[in-house]
């Protein structure tokens, strides 16, 4: 076994690898960018080396610096994690030349599977089923359009060197093909440095099922069962589970054998994942097709660990050190069911646009980290309260993993764990994940990659937590903060006490586009709350409450108040995070986020929304799809931005004429920056 390794990655996967290395007595070296100088993965390792600026191209992709850091610190091997350099054949080969062990497959295997087109040719020779389509090297747009027209729509355009949903578009009509192809190629070029694509028949009702494989230097190769990753948005996974629901033992064995054949065809070594697209057959079973092989550890590997009781990172280290696989195929067994939810900084109600900012409040359910547990959920995360989600890297905050004796128990445990997860300070998908777990289709394992679109009405429903009850929790939290101020005499207390009469306190809030006022009145008979909107004023309702505790958030960022109260004839328990003007309320029934309005700060301000097209998130302007002087219609595509490795098309907010393009392609912009000035037609 190695005595020291360097981890060429960041975030939760770097923390994950460091945890196993520590358990095995292996020292670790972290690398970090300017933005990650105080990151969790730096603290998790024994040593750390700075490798460059904020952007991955200036730091985590600088493999020469990383190899130098490994040699300078005496590391014997490099673990690439996933993403960044994990599937870079040049890096793997450079490690070998430098006398370092690359904890992954040989460069030849990465190269063989790195091109989707070349990989499919290899798989065809190995007898692995393929989706019908064009997998050749001719990337002339007219030729590709002809191939798509001949096979019939819908088709799927996929970056040949791609992964993670980048450079991938479904096309339903011939007239949309050219624009989709151009977008795919731009995204592929930016993400992988290669704009080659392939075109395949779009599989109807597709399920995404992948097989975990492992191979050693002694000629052994096994599969560690499968994972279902069908619940996706923008071709990126949201929920993953193992084993795949409804998969027969016969089909499971066939897919496992095909995955092993795929790995052996390229002389594979270490952990890999063979991904298949599966579609239902008339007899209720599944037909499967090879999609691609990811020559690395996958984000969702914890669900495999949960059902097998194995540590896959330990297997990686042992195999890379020359040891044989700890178990052979006949010795592998699975137990129970595991589900993983990816918790991301993004706005599901805004088209899953990525979000950035500080994690002002962060509360996980009682949990373990980086270990299998049958009793507690597992949280794999590389951030803590007060840390920031940067536009330079992936939007994932954490992975929440649960295990149960069966799928029903795992679902119940996941819903409870998500209900106890509280994140304030930026948009997240936690509430969306709760609805996904609760929705009929997912609960009944009616799975395919279009599940989110099919269940849109349920998944994007408003919070079940009533606004009035949420504001009641905020009112109690506000009062608790004021009462907590220590003063030398009763006349200086700010708790609203009066010798005679009642004290009313108005508070103005916004929630999305809605503005309203809440009036809390304190009298000798107790508290009442009245809601007022521009349209009407509701009847005051009595508010009975108890504040269990008030605690400061990290780095003096704000406060968290835990309250129990009765309002509207119902009992409630809530945690309220108060930071600057944001008021985030978390209850078992749901979540609501308000912004408190300071009337003095708002007075005299002009309309902040303006009339042009604004950047919905920080990122880079990739292209403009219209020119100055051109008339556009509401909803027409006008600009393209890239943020957190994904391309986003922005549309005109209304009819008008483009007066001016305020940036150029390649410019970095902040959230809210006006990109296009739009005049009335």
N, C-alpha and C positions, 0 to 999 in steps of 0.2 A: 504494500500500500504506500501511496505517496506520503511525504511528511509535510509538504506545503504546495498549495495550488493557488493560481491567480484566477479570479472570477471576472471575466471580460463582459460584464453587464451591470445593470443597475436595478433599483426597485425591488419588487417582491421576489423575483426569481433569484437575484443575487443573495437576498436574505435567506431564501429557501435553501440554496446550495450551501451557504455558510453554516446553517443549522445542522445539516447532516455531517458536514466536514468536522464541525466541533464535536459532535457525538462520537465520531470515529477517531478523534485525536489528531486530525489533520489541520495544520495552520492555514490561514487564508489571507490573500491579498486582494483588496478592492481597488478598482480604478474609478475615477470620478471626474466629472466636468466642472466648470465654474459654477453652474447652477446647482450641482449636487454636493458641494463642499461639506454641507452639514446633513446630508441625507442618511436615512436609516441604514442603508447597506454599507456605508462607510463605517458607521459605528459597529456594525455586526461583524466586521472582519478584524483580524489581528493587525494588519497593516493596510495602508492606503496610498495610492500614487495618483497625482493629478495628471490628466492626459489631454487637457485642452478646453476649448470654449464650450458654450452652451449647446450649440447645434450638434447632432450626432456626427455629422461629417467632419466636425472640428475636434471630436473627442472619441466617442465610443466606436467610430468606424476607422480610426487611425490605428490600423493594426500594427504598423511598425513601432509606434510608441508603446503599444500594449506588450508586444514581444520584448521590447527593451526593458519595460517595467518588470516583467516576469524574470528575466535574466538577472536584473540588478538586485532583485529581492530574494533570489535563490529558489524561486518556485520551480517545480519539476514538471508541472502540467498546467494547462489552461482549460477552464470550463467556460464555454461560450454562452450558457443559458439558452434563451430563445430570442429571435429577432437579431438585430445588429449583425454580428459576424458569424452567427451560428451555422449558416448555410453558405459560407464563403469559402470556396475551394482553394482560392489563392492563400487565404489566411491559414487554413488547415495544413497546406503544404509548406508554408513558411514556418509554421511551428515545428514541423518535422525537421526542416533544414537547420533550425536553431537548436535542435536537441531537446525540444519540449514536446510533451505528449499532448495532443489535441484530444480532449475528452468528447469524442464524437466519431463519426465515420471517417474513412479516408477521403482525401480530396476527390478521388476518382468516383466514389459513390455519390458524393455531393454533386459533382458535375453531371453524372448520368441522370440524376433525378432533378437537377436544377432547372432544366428546360422541360417544360410540360410536353412539348412536341417530341423531343428525343426520348423522354421517359415512356411515352405511350408506345413508341416504336419498340422499345425494349420489352414492355409488358405484353405486347402482341406476340412477340417471339416466345415469351415465357408462358403463354396460354392464359393470361389474366384478361377477363372481359373488359372491353372498352366501349365508351359511349360513341355512337356513330358521329362522324364529323370530319373536318379538315384539320390535320395535324402537321401539315408540311411547312416548308420554309418560305414560300412565296407570300410576302406581306404587301403586295400591291393592293391598294384599296379597292380597285375595280375587280380584281380577281377574287378577293375575299367576299365582296358583295355578290359576285356570281355564285360562289360556293354556298353562301347563305340562302340565296334565292332558290338554288337547286334543291337544297335539303328541306326547305320549308320552315316557316316561322311558327312558334318562337324559337330563336337561337340564343346561344350564350357566347359572348366574346370574352376570352380569358387571356390575360398576360401570360406568355409562355414561361417567363422567369418569375411569375408572381406567387402570391400567397396572401392570406389574411383578408381576402375580399378586395384587395387593391387591383386596379386594372381589370375589373370584371363588370360586364353590363348584360342584362337581358334585353333583347330587341324583339319586339312583337310585329313590326311592319318593315317592309323593304325601304320605305322612304325615311325611316329613322336610323338606318344602319350606318350611314356615313358619319353622322354626328356622334353616335355612340362609339364608333371605332376611333375617331379622333380623340375623344375624351379618354378612352381606355389607353391609348398609346401615350398620351401626355402623362397620365397617372403612372403607367408602367415605367416610362422613361425616368420620371422623378423618383420613383420608389426603388427601382431595381437597375437603372442604367441601361435598360434593354426594352425597346418598344415592340418587339415581336409578339404576335398574338396567335391564338388558334380559335377556331369557330366550331361549336358542337351543337347538336340537336338539344334543345332544352327539354329535360326530363320532366314530365308532368307529375305532380304530387311527389317531388323528390324528398327522400330522407338522406341525411348526411350521417353515415355510420363509418367510424374509423377503427382500425385494429392497431393495438399497441404491439410492436415487435421488439425483440432484443436478440442480438447476435454477439458472439465472442470470437476470440482469436483461435479457438480450438475446434472450429467447425460446427458449433452448435447454434441453432436459431429457433426461437420459440415465439409464440404469440400469447399475450396476457389479456386475452378477451377483447371486448369491444366497448366503444363509447358511442352514444347517440348525441349528436350535436346539431340537431335539426332546427332548433329555435334560434333564428338568426335575424339580425337587422343589418342592412347594407352588406350582406354576405359575410358578416362577422358574427361569431357565436355569442349567445346571450346566456343560455342554460345548457349544461352538458350533464349527461347521466350515464351510469354504467350499472348493470348491463343494459343493452338496447331493448326497450319494451317490445314484446311481440315477436322477437326473433327466434325462430325455431332452432333447436339444437343441431339439426342437419345443416341449415343455412349458416349457423355460427361456425361450424367446423369447416364448411366450404370457404367461407370468407377468411378464416384464420389460415387455412392452407394456402389460399391465393396470396395473402399478405406475406407469408413466409417465402413463397416462391418469388415474389417481387423483391424482397430483401436479398435473397440468395443470388438473384440474377445480376446484382450490381456489387457483389462481394461486400455486403454491409457489415458494419461493426457498431455495437452500442445500441442506444435507444433510438427508435424511429417510429413513425406512424404512417400507415398506409390508409389513405382516405378513399372511401367508396361513395358513390351516389347509388341509392337504392330506390326502386319504385315498386308499388304493389302489383301483384299478378292476379289473374282471375281466380286462382284457387286460394287467395288470401295470404300467400307467402310473399317474399320479396325477390326481385331480380336485381342484381348488383353489377356495377360497372366501376372499373378503376378510374379515379379522378387524379390523384397525385400522391407523392410520398414526401412527407416532411422529415428531413434528415436531421432531426434534433428532438429534444424533449418538448412536449406540448404544454401549453398553458393549462390544459384540463387534466394533466396527469394525476392530480390528487384523487379523482374519483376512481381511477384504477388502483391506486394505493389503498383506498378505503375498502374496496371489495376483495382485495387479495391479501391485505395486511403486510405488503412489501414497501420498501423505501426505494423508489426507482433511481434516485440520485445516488444512493449507496451502490446499486447495481452498476450505474454508469462508472463510478470511481473504480470499482473492483474489476470490471471488464477492461477499462482503459489501462489499469495496472498489470494486465496480462492474466488475471485470474479467470477460471471458467465460470459460466453462468451459475449462480447459486442453486438453481433448480432447473430440472428438465421438464418437458411438456407434460408428461404423465404425472408429475408432482404438483403441478399448478392447479389451484382450485379457487373458486370465488364464493363469497358469502354475502348475502344481503344486497342492498341497493344504495347507491350514492348519487347525489346531485350536487352540482356546483353552479353557483350564480356569480356572474361577473359584475361587480359593482363598479360603475364607471362615472366619471365626471362628464355628464352630458344631459341634454334636455330632451327627453322623449317626446314631449308635447310640441317641441320645435323642430321636429324631423331628426331627432337624435344628434343635433349639432353639439360638438364638444364644448365643454365649459372649462374655464381656468379660474384660479383664485386660491385663497387660503382655506384650509379646513378649520374653520373657526370653532366648530363643535364636533366632536367625534366620540361616539359611544358604541362599542360592539356588545353583542350578547356575551354572556360568560363563555369563554372559548379557550381552545388550545391553539398553538401556532406551529405549523409545519409538521404536525403529527396526526396519525390516525387516532380517532377516539370514537367509541360507540355511544358515549354519553353526551359529549359536548360537541357543538359545531366547531369546525376548524376555520381559522381566518388566516389567509396568507396575504400579507400586506407589506409594503415598503414605505408607508407613511404613517404619521401620527398627528394628533391634534396640534394645530398651529403650522403644520407643513403646507406647502403650496403645490398645486397641480399646475405644471408648467406647460406652455404651448409647444415646447420643444420635443416632448416625448408623448408616449401613449397615454390615453385618458383613463386607464384602469386604476382605480383606487385600491381594490382588494378583490380576493376571491373568497366566497363564503361556501364552505363545503359541509354537507351533512351526510350521515349514514343511518340507515334503518334496516330492520330485519326484512322488510319488503318495501315496495315502492310507496305504498300508502303511508307507512310510517315515516319514510324519508320526506315525503311531501309535507306532512304535518310538521315535522321538525324544521324544515326549511322555512315554511310560512312563519312559524314562531320566531325563528332566528332573524328573519328579515324585519318582523314587527318590532324587534328589540334593537335594531340597527338605527342609529340616529346620526346624521351628518348634516351640518349646517355651514353656510358660508358660500355655497355654490350649488348649481343644479346637479342632481344625481339621478340615477335610474332606480333607486331603491323602491319607491312607491310603485313604479311600473313593474318591477320584478315581483312584488307582492301580488299584483293583479295577474301577472302571467302564471304564477304558481296556482292561483285560485281559479283561473278560467277553465271552463268545461273541457275544451279540447286538450289542454295539457294534462289536466287531472285524469282524463280518460285515455291518455296516450294516443290521441288522434294527431299524430305528428307529421309535419313536413316543413320545408323551409319557408313556406308562405303562411305559417301559422299566425304570425303577428298581423299580417294584412287581413286574414280571414276573421280574426277575433278583434279587429280594430275598435268596434263600438264598445266592447267590454274593457279592453286594455287601456283605452284612453278616456275612460269615464272620469268625471270629477271625483275628488276625494270624498270618501264616505263621512269624513269628519265635518260636521256642520260648521259654517263660518262663525255663527254666534257662539258656539261652544268653544271654538278655538280662540276667539277674541276674549272670552271670559277667562281662559287660562292666561292669556297675555296680561289682562288687567290685574289678576292676582299676582303674577310675577313682577309687574311694574311696582305694585304697592309693596311687595315684600322687599324689593331693592331699596325703596325709599325708607322703609321702616328700619332697615339694617344700618342706616347711617347713625353713627354714634355722636350724640350731642350732650352738652353739659347741663341743659335744662329742658323741661318739657315744652317751653314756648318755642324752641328751635326745632322740635320734631317735625318731620314732613309727612306725617301719616294721615293728614286730613281730619284730625280730631277737631271738633267744634263744641263749645260750651252750649250753644243753642243752634237749632236749625240743622240743615244738611249741607254737605260740601259736594259739589259736582265738578267732575274733571273730564273735559272732552279730550279725546285722542283721535287724530285723523290717520287713516291707513290707506294704502293701495294694495291690491292683489291683482296682478296682471294689469288689465286695462280698467279694472273697477276701482273707484274711489268711494270711501264711506267714512263715517265718523262713529265712534263709540263713546258713550257718555256713562261714566261710572259715578254713581251717587252714593255717598256714605252718610247715613243718619243713625239715630239711636236705634232704629229697628234693623240695621244691617246694611248690606250692599245690594244695589240694583244695577243692572246693565241695560242700556237702551242703544239700539242700532239705528243709525240714520243714513240714508242714501239720498242722492239728489231727487229721487222719485218719491220717497216716503219715509216716515219715521215709525218704527215698530213700538209696540207697547213695552215698557220696562219690565224686566224679569228679575226675580230675586236670585242672588248669587251667594251661595254658601261655600266657603272654601277653607282649606288648611294647606299651608305651605310646609312641606316636609323638610326641605333644605334648599339653601342657595349656595352655590359654589362658583368660584372664579374659573374661567377657562384659561387654558395655557397662555403664557406670555402676556397676561393682562388683556386678552383680546375681548373679554366680555364676561357674561355670567350665564349660568345654567340654573334654572329654578325648577324644582320638582313639586308639583301641586296635586292635591286631591280636591275635587269640588263637585257640587251638585248644581246643575243648571238645566233649565228646560225640562225638569222632571226626570233627569237621568244623572247617574253617578259617572264621573270621569276621573281618570288619572292621566297626567300629562307631564312632559318635560318641555320647558320653554328655553330656547337659546336666544339670548339678547346680545346682539353685537352691532355696534353703531346704530343704524336705523332698522336693521333687519330683526324680525321676530319670527322664529321658526318653532312651530308647535308640533310635537310628536305624541301620538296616542295609539293604543292598539287599534282604534277605528280608522286611523289614517293620519295624514300629515298636511299641514297648510303653512305657507310662508307669506308673511305680510311685511310691508315696508312702512315704517312710521313716517309720517309727513310732518316736517317742521314748517308751520305756516309762515314764520318770519323768513326762513330761507327761500321759500317758494314765492314770496311776494315780489312782484315786478319782473319775474323771469319770463322770457319769451318762450314760445312753444319749443320744447327741446327736441321734438321728433323731426322737425324739418320736413322737406318734401322730396328728398332724393333717396338713393339706394345706399344703405349703410351696411357695414360689415357686421354680421351677427356674432362673430367670434374673432379673436386675434388670429392672424395667419398671414399667408403670402398670396398676393394677387397672381393668379396663373394666366388668365386671359380675359379679354373683353370680347363679347360676342355681338356688340353693336358699336357704332361710331358716333361721334359728335354730329349733331344735326339730324340724326335718324329718329323717326317716330316709332314709338314702341307701345305695346298694349300691356295692360296689367297681367302679370303672370308670365310674360315673355322672358326667356333666358337672356340675361344681359352681361353677366360676369361669372367668372369661375375663380374660386379660392381654394387653397390647400391649407388644411389645418390638421394637426395630429395625424399625419401620414395619409389623410383621405382628401379627395377632391369633392367640393361642394358647389353646385350651380346656384347662382343667385338670380332672382327674377325681379322684374319691375314691380314696384308696389302699386302703381296706378298707370293709367294712360298718360302719355306725354311725349315730349321731344327731348332727347338727350342734349343738354346744354353744354356739358363739359365732362370729360373723364379726368378725375382728380388725381389718379395714380397711374403708374405704368406696370405692365407685367413684370413680375419679379420683386415688386415692392412689398415690404413687410408693413402690415397695418394693425392697429389696435382695434379692439371691439368697439363698435359704435362709430368708427371713422366713416365719413361720407365718401363713397367711392365714385358715385355718379350724381351730377347735379341735373335734376329733371325739371323742365319747364312745362307749363300747361300748353297743350296742343292748340 
